[in-house]
Amino acid sequence: MWQALGALLPIAVAVAFSSVPLTVTILILLSPNRSRAALPFLVGWVIGVAAVITVSAAGAAALAKPLRRGPDMAVVVLEIVTGAALMVLASIYLRRRAPAGGTGLPGWLAAVDSFGPVVCFAIAVILSLRPKGLLLGVAGGLALSAASLKADEAVLLIIIYTAIASSTVVVPIIASLIAPQRMEPKLISARLIVNGRIVTSVMMFMIGVVILGYGLTQL
């Protein structure tokens, strides 16, 4: 169990410091719709993060069931593909330049002030399914599957993973709802400096190297 937790921690941290959900969280908390939109976004993000790793772990376990003698080639191939995909995606993000001038925010975020509860919930779930989040979730699921855990241990690790991965969304939202006036200056400052692209890209690349290497050693 502890080995699986060690493998999950860097993946969870990479998800937590992903710049897109952090930016959306800050913009929602600074919008007039904060009281209506923040909690649905929080719930959608937590559900999305937990669902991705749960489905990934279940899928990897299902692939491993037919063959128990020696390394299961389906899981090995999935590890190699996932590791390589993380490395490629991280390299693309690292090479991508920030737009010169302007905020560099996607156009759909310009409508953040008008986001209602249902839209915010849906956006949070969708963000957890974007390529970066999906690949990191699959990596987490593979780590759980490889550890041959009991059901209660797997559930506990999924809860820990979800708590860490969603903490950078959950904590600001809860703090803002409790003490909005104290949090607003901090959110304004965070909006100006938040940029997890380089950090998360490097972490994704290193996680990809580890997963790819682990898969290759089982061939």
C-alpha positions as CSV (number, residue, x, y, z in Angstrom):
1,M,0.0,0.0,0.0
2,W,2.8,2.4,0.9
3,Q,4.6,1.8,-2.4
4,A,1.4,2.6,-4.2
5,L,0.9,5.8,-2.2
6,G,4.4,6.8,-3.0
7,A,3.7,6.3,-6.7
8,L,0.4,8.3,-6.5
9,L,1.7,11.3,-4.6
10,P,3.6,13.0,-7.5
11,I,0.7,12.3,-9.8
12,A,-1.7,13.9,-7.4
13,V,0.5,17.0,-7.0
14,A,0.8,17.3,-10.8
15,V,-3.0,17.4,-11.0
16,A,-3.3,19.8,-8.1
17,F,-1.0,22.4,-9.7
18,S,-2.5,22.2,-13.2
19,S,-2.9,25.8,-14.3
20,V,-6.3,25.6,-16.1
21,P,-8.5,24.5,-13.1
22,L,-6.6,26.9,-10.8
23,T,-7.3,29.8,-13.2
24,V,-11.0,28.9,-13.6
25,T,-11.3,28.6,-9.8
26,I,-9.8,32.1,-9.2
27,L,-12.0,33.7,-11.9
28,I,-15.1,32.1,-10.5
29,L,-14.3,33.3,-7.0
30,L,-13.7,36.8,-8.3
31,S,-17.0,36.9,-10.2
32,P,-20.4,38.2,-9.0
33,N,-21.7,34.6,-9.3
34,R,-19.2,33.3,-6.7
35,S,-21.9,32.2,-4.2
36,R,-23.9,30.3,-6.8
37,A,-21.1,28.9,-9.0
38,A,-18.2,28.0,-6.7
39,L,-19.6,25.0,-4.8
40,P,-20.9,23.3,-8.0
41,F,-17.5,23.8,-9.6
42,L,-15.9,22.3,-6.5
43,V,-18.2,19.2,-6.5
44,G,-17.8,18.7,-10.2
45,W,-14.0,18.8,-10.0
46,V,-13.8,16.4,-7.0
47,I,-16.2,14.0,-8.8
48,G,-14.2,14.2,-12.0
49,V,-10.8,13.6,-10.5
50,A,-12.1,10.7,-8.4
51,A,-14.0,9.2,-11.3
52,V,-11.0,9.2,-13.7
53,I,-8.6,7.4,-11.3
54,T,-11.4,5.0,-10.2
55,V,-12.4,4.0,-13.8
56,S,-8.7,3.8,-14.8
57,A,-7.8,1.5,-11.9
58,A,-10.9,-0.7,-12.5
59,G,-10.0,-0.9,-16.2
60,A,-6.4,-1.8,-15.6
61,A,-7.5,-4.5,-13.1
62,A,-10.0,-5.9,-15.6
63,L,-7.2,-6.1,-18.3
64,A,-5.0,-8.0,-15.8
65,K,-7.5,-10.6,-14.8
66,P,-7.4,-13.0,-17.8
67,L,-3.6,-13.5,-17.5
68,R,-2.1,-14.0,-14.0
69,R,1.1,-15.8,-15.1
70,G,3.9,-13.3,-15.8
71,P,3.4,-9.7,-16.8
72,D,0.1,-9.0,-18.5
73,M,0.9,-7.6,-21.9
74,A,-2.2,-5.5,-22.2
75,V,-1.3,-3.6,-19.0
76,V,2.3,-3.4,-20.0
77,V,1.4,-1.9,-23.3
78,L,-1.0,0.5,-21.6
79,E,1.8,1.6,-19.3
80,I,4.2,2.2,-22.2
81,V,1.6,4.1,-24.2
82,T,0.6,6.2,-21.2
83,G,4.2,7.0,-20.2
84,A,5.1,8.0,-23.8
85,A,1.9,10.1,-24.1
86,L,2.7,12.0,-20.9
87,M,6.2,12.7,-22.1
88,V,5.0,13.9,-25.5
89,L,2.2,16.1,-24.0
90,A,4.6,17.5,-21.5
91,S,7.0,18.4,-24.2
92,I,4.3,20.1,-26.2
93,Y,3.2,22.2,-23.2
94,L,6.8,23.1,-22.4
95,R,7.4,24.3,-26.0
96,R,4.2,26.3,-26.2
97,R,4.8,30.0,-25.7
98,A,2.6,32.2,-23.7
99,P,0.8,34.8,-25.9
100,A,2.6,38.1,-26.1
101,G,0.4,40.7,-24.5
102,G,-3.1,40.1,-23.1
103,T,-4.1,37.6,-20.5
104,G,-3.6,34.5,-22.6
105,L,-6.9,33.1,-21.3
106,P,-9.1,31.0,-23.5
107,G,-12.0,32.9,-25.0
108,W,-14.7,30.9,-23.2
109,L,-13.4,32.2,-19.8
110,A,-14.5,35.7,-20.8
111,A,-18.0,34.5,-20.0
112,V,-17.1,33.4,-16.5
113,D,-19.2,36.1,-14.9
114,S,-22.4,34.5,-16.4
115,F,-21.6,30.9,-15.5
116,G,-24.5,29.3,-13.5
117,P,-24.3,26.3,-11.2
118,V,-25.0,23.7,-13.8
119,V,-22.5,25.1,-16.3
120,C,-19.8,25.3,-13.6
121,F,-20.4,21.7,-12.5
122,A,-20.2,20.6,-16.2
123,I,-17.0,22.6,-16.8
124,A,-15.3,21.1,-13.8
125,V,-16.0,17.6,-14.9
126,I,-14.9,18.3,-18.5
127,L,-11.7,19.8,-17.2
128,S,-10.9,16.6,-15.4
129,L,-11.3,14.8,-18.7
130,R,-8.9,17.0,-20.8
131,P,-5.8,15.2,-22.1
132,K,-3.5,16.2,-19.3
133,G,-6.0,15.3,-16.5
134,L,-7.0,12.1,-18.2
135,L,-3.5,10.8,-18.8
136,L,-2.5,11.6,-15.2
137,G,-5.6,9.9,-13.9
138,V,-4.8,6.8,-16.0
139,A,-1.3,6.9,-14.6
140,G,-2.7,6.9,-11.1
141,G,-5.1,4.1,-12.0
142,L,-2.2,2.0,-13.3
143,A,-0.2,2.6,-10.1
144,L,-3.2,1.3,-8.1
145,S,-3.7,-1.7,-10.3
146,A,0.0,-2.7,-10.2
147,A,0.0,-2.7,-6.4
148,S,-2.5,-5.6,-6.0
149,L,-4.4,-3.9,-3.2
150,K,-7.3,-5.0,-1.1
151,A,-10.6,-3.2,-1.9
152,D,-10.5,-1.0,1.3
153,E,-6.9,-0.1,0.7
154,A,-7.7,0.9,-2.9
155,V,-10.6,3.1,-1.7
156,L,-8.4,4.8,0.9
157,L,-5.7,5.6,-1.6
158,I,-8.3,6.9,-4.1
159,I,-9.6,9.2,-1.3
160,I,-6.1,10.4,-0.5
161,Y,-5.3,11.0,-4.2
162,T,-8.5,12.9,-4.7
163,A,-8.0,15.0,-1.6
164,I,-4.5,16.0,-2.7
165,A,-5.3,16.5,-6.4
166,S,-8.4,18.7,-5.7
167,S,-6.9,20.6,-2.7
168,T,-5.9,23.6,-4.8
169,V,-9.5,24.0,-5.9
170,V,-11.3,23.0,-2.7
171,V,-9.2,25.1,-0.2
172,P,-9.6,28.5,-2.0
173,I,-13.3,28.0,-2.6
174,I,-14.0,27.0,1.0
175,A,-11.9,29.8,2.3
176,S,-13.5,32.3,0.0
177,L,-17.0,31.3,1.1
178,I,-16.1,31.5,4.8
179,A,-14.1,34.8,4.6
180,P,-14.6,36.4,1.2
181,Q,-13.2,39.8,2.1
182,R,-10.0,38.4,3.4
183,M,-9.5,36.1,0.4
184,E,-10.3,38.6,-2.4
185,P,-6.9,40.4,-2.3
186,K,-5.1,37.1,-2.3
187,L,-7.1,35.9,-5.2
188,I,-6.4,39.0,-7.2
189,S,-2.6,38.5,-6.6
190,A,-2.9,34.8,-7.4
191,R,-4.6,35.7,-10.7
192,L,-1.6,37.7,-11.8
193,I,1.0,35.1,-10.9
194,V,-0.6,31.7,-11.3
195,N,1.2,29.8,-14.0
196,G,1.7,26.1,-13.3
197,R,2.5,25.2,-17.0
198,I,6.2,24.7,-16.5
199,V,5.9,23.0,-13.1
200,T,3.2,20.6,-14.1
201,S,4.8,19.9,-17.5
202,V,8.1,18.9,-15.9
203,M,6.3,16.7,-13.4
204,M,4.3,15.1,-16.2
205,F,7.5,14.4,-18.2
206,M,9.2,12.8,-15.2
207,I,6.1,10.7,-14.3
208,G,5.9,9.6,-18.0
209,V,9.6,8.5,-17.9
210,V,8.9,6.4,-14.7
211,I,5.8,4.8,-16.1
212,L,7.4,4.1,-19.5
213,G,10.5,2.7,-17.9
214,Y,8.5,0.4,-15.6
215,G,6.5,-0.9,-18.6
216,L,9.6,-1.6,-20.6
217,T,11.2,-3.5,-17.8
218,Q,8.3,-6.0,-17.9
219,L,8.7,-6.8,-21.6
